Structures are given as C-alpha cells and as structure tokens.
Amino acid sequence: MNAMFENRAISAAKAFTIERGLRFEEPISVQHLADGRYQVTLAVEGASDPNAVIDPPEFIVQVDLERNEITLMPAM
C-alpha cells in the first residue's frame, strides 16, 4: 500500500461526505481492498462523546481511485 494513495482516498471520502452534509470527526481507518480501491471508515460527529448514543457510530465510504467512483456503504 502506498501512503500517498491512502491519503488521496481519505481526501476523496471526506470531500464526498461534506458535499452530502454528513458530519464526521476524523477517519478512524483506511483499508486497501484491491487495485485502486479503498474503504475509509469515518466516525460520526459526536461518536467520541461517552454520553452520546449514536447508532451506528461510523459510516463507510468506498473509494475507487482508478474509476473515480465513491460510494457510501449502508450501515450494518
């Protein structure tokens, strides 16, 4: 995995969620899935507050850097 591509995936996921009005704290993980494809997991804003009940506490964005496609995955 290349850190430069991971950072591009994170930046793309952040921009995608901001455009849709989704608020987040910071990416909590990025996972390389296949050539050019990454899964970025972001914490929902307020999820780190121990007094808040947020379900689910995160959302997942899949980023395909080769096809320039970004998909918000349904919560499980």
Summary of the structure (lengths in Angstrom):
residues: 76
radius of gyration: 12.4
end to end distance: 26.6
largest distance: 40.6
contacts: 192
relative contact order: 0.23
helix: 22%
strand: 41%
